[in-house]
Every structure is written in C-alpha cells, then in structure tokens.
Amino acid sequence: MLLDYHMHTFLSDGRDDHEQMVSSAAFRGISEIGFSDHISIKPVSWALPIDRIDEMISRIHAVQASDTKGVEVKFGVEMDYFFGMEKQIQQVIKQLPIDYVIGSIHFVDDWNFDTDANEFDRVDVNRFYRQYFKLVQQSAKSKLFDIIGHCDLAKKFAYYPTFPLDVLYDETAQVFKRADVVVEINTSGRTKPCNEFYPSIPFLERLAYYKVPVTLGSDAHVEQNVGQFFDEAIAGIKALGYKEIARFTKRKREMVKI
C-alpha cells in the first residue's frame, strides 16, 4: 500500500487546493493521502489561523464526499510543539475530527530555524542541535502526537555540529520507542540544502534497530510533489528490514504492508 500523509494546501503554506492534491495522488498511484495543514498556537504566517479551523474541516469533509478517483482521503494536521504549552495544544487538537496529528519542531526558543537560515551563522550550532533534539524528545513524550514530523529538521540548511550525532540519534530513537509514536520518512529533505530525507540513514538505522514504526510523507506544498522520491524511500526502509508502514483512522494505528 502506498500512502502520503504529509501535504499542505493553500489553507496554510501550500499553493494548491485539496482537489488538485487528490488528482495528483491518483495520477501517481497513491491509494491513500492525508491533508496536514499547519496549525500553531503561536500565530505564524505559514499556519492556518485557529479561527479558520471550521473552514479546514468543511473543505476536507467536502473532498471526502466527492469523487476522489479511488484515493482514500484522511484528515490530519501538522501541529507545532512548544514545551510548556501542552494543555493549549491539546485543547486545539480536541476540536478536530482528525485521523492523525503530526507533531513538529520549527522553533528553538523564539527562532524559527526552518525559515530563517541567517541566524545559523550567529548561533552555537552544537547547542542548537542539543536543544532541537531535546524538544523532539519532549514532543514524543507529551503523547500529543501520532506521528513525529521531519525528526531531524535541524539539518535542513546543511549546518552540522562538530560532535557525532550517534548518541542523540540513539537516545531519540529510544524515546520514540517508549512513547510508541510513528516517525515519518519525510522525503522533502532531498530538495533542501541537506539533500537527504528526514531522518538521515544513520538515524533511520537506529529507528529500525529499536523497531520504531514509520510512515511516509512527501511534505508536498504543490501538487507536483505529492509522493516525491517514494520509490527511493521505500527501497531504503525495506533494506533496513521494514515490511510495513503505519496508517491511521480516527487516531487508531494500523500497520499495512509495503
């Protein structure tokens, strides 16, 4: 089974509408997709404002009720995690009739490192990496999320620490296993300066060692990128022993063969 659980429409920072994304998935032979527009309890320009949640719900329900060309459409969101704001995040999640929640880290302190690359030349990159992975671990421990999004996004702009990342990868993989979360193989990293999927192969090797379940997400912001690089991603996880990926219905996980 082929699925793509990470994509954005014009409601957040994507370009295209839901129907275009569905058509793209059908063309590419993807049998199930999930919309996961950004929601952030801290107002940011690239997330759906909280007061427009009803619009998102109605649009997804309308697509689900339409001709989806054989593609099953799931309702997801990508929710930013902020340490200490778990109750507020949970309140928003409770409003949503969702199939799954992707938890992501885009901020360290007040710095949106995902879009502001200039700051990397002014910060202690070693400290940044330790902060980032601590937040990723805390997001998993919070039990708020079904899927952890692009779990080594810190590398996006190809800034790396001077120390080996093996220990952080291993610690984080163990946290994921204990928290019983799914990790997405996010293929969008191939088009970024880091030029590799999230997570990296060494990180993915630790996830496979601890038998952390995975799923697939293109992080498409335009319809052309739905399912991007999935052949390579599937070959990679199969080489590490994965035979199944996770799918969700009303926040219940099911493993399906790939």
C-alpha positions, -999 to 999 in steps of 0.1 A, spaced: 0 0 0 12 35 -9 2 65 12 13 101 16 4 116 50 22 149 48 10 177 25 -1 213 26 -28 232 8 -34 269 3 -50 270 37 -15 271 53 17 275 33 8 253 3 -2 266 -32 -28 242 -45 -63 231 -33 -74 198 -20 -88 186 -53 -56 192 -71 -36 172 -45 -61 143 -47 -58 143 -85 -20 142 -83 -21 113 -59 -44 94 -81 -22 100 -111 8 87 -91 -9 55 -80 -11 66 -43 -40 49 -27 -43 70 5 -34 106 14 -38 128 44 -40 165 44 -19 180 72 -20 218 70 0 237 97 -17 247 129 3 266 155 -9 280 188 16 308 183 4 329 154 27 325 123 22 334 87 26 299 74 -1 282 96 -39 282 94 -53 307 119 -71 290 148 -103 309 139 -103 292 104 -104 256 117 -140 252 107 -132 261 71 -105 234 71 -129 209 85 -156 217 59 -132 216 30 -118 182 39 -152 168 45 -163 181 11 -134 164 -6 -140 131 12 -177 132 0 -166 139 -36 -152 118 -64 -117 111 -51 -107 89 -80 -102 59 -57 -79 78 -33 -88 75 3 -86 109 20 -76 112 56 -78 143 79 -45 152 95 -28 183 109 8 193 114 9 208 149 38 228 162 50 216 196 60 241 223 73 229 256 51 241 285 21 247 262 9 211 261 -26 219 275 -32 246 249 -21 223 221 -44 195 234 -74 219 235 -69 227 198 -65 190 189 -97 181 207 -116 205 184 -106 185 153 -123 153 139 -89 141 128 -74 108 118 -38 117 130 -17 145 143 19 152 131 40 169 158 68 190 145 95 213 158 100 245 138 112 268 167 140 267 191 133 294 217 117 321 195 138 314 165 120 298 135 151 280 122 130 263 95 128 296 75 154 319 90 187 304 79 208 336 85 207 330 123 228 298 119 259 320 113 253 337 147 244 308 170 263 280 187 253 251 163 263 225 188 240 239 214 212 243 188 213 206 179 211 196 216 182 219 221 164 207 190 167 170 198 156 177 234 125 193 220 118 165 196 121 140 225 98 161 246 72 163 218 72 125 217 69 121 255 40 146 255 17 119 240 0 146 220 10 133 186 6 102 165 35 109 141 67 128 146 74 151 116 108 155 99 125 144 130 160 158 122 149 190 105 178 208 123 200 198 93 178 214 67 203 242 57 233 218 60 247 233 92 260 205 114 275 202 149 312 194 155 303 163 175 290 130 162 252 127 163 251 89 170 243 94 207 215 118 200 201 95 174 201 65 197 186 84 226 159 99 205 151 65 189 147 50 223 124 78 234 103 73 203 100 36 210 89 41 246 64 68 236 50 44 209 50 71 182 53 67 145 81 85 126 76 98 91 100 92 63 98 128 50 112 129 15 112 167 11 147 169 26 160 157 -8 152 191 -23 167 211 6 204 221 12 209 190 33 200 169 3 187 138 22 155 125 36 144 132 72 156 111 90 191 105 78 202 70 71 222 67 103 192 79 123 169 56 104 192 27 112 187 34 149 149 36 145 150 3 127 171 -12 154 145 -3 181 116 -12 158 101 22 158 72 22 133 74 45 103 51 60 77 55 81 45 51 118 39 62 140 9 57 173 27 43 185 -7 34 222 -9 24 219 -46 6 191 -63 37 181 -84 55 170 -52 29 145 -39 47 112 -34 81 127 -44 110 102 -41 88 75 -26 104 47 -47 138 55 -31 123 59 4 105 25 2 136 8 -11 156 23 18 133 13 46 129 -22 31 167 -26 31 166 -19 68 141 -46 74 108 -26 74 80 -46 58 51 -24 70 41 13 73 16 29 96 -18 43 85 -44 59 108 -81 62 111 -96 83 139 -62 82 156 -61 44 156 -30 29 141 -29 0 117 2 -14 100 0 -22 63 24 -40 40 46 -21 16 
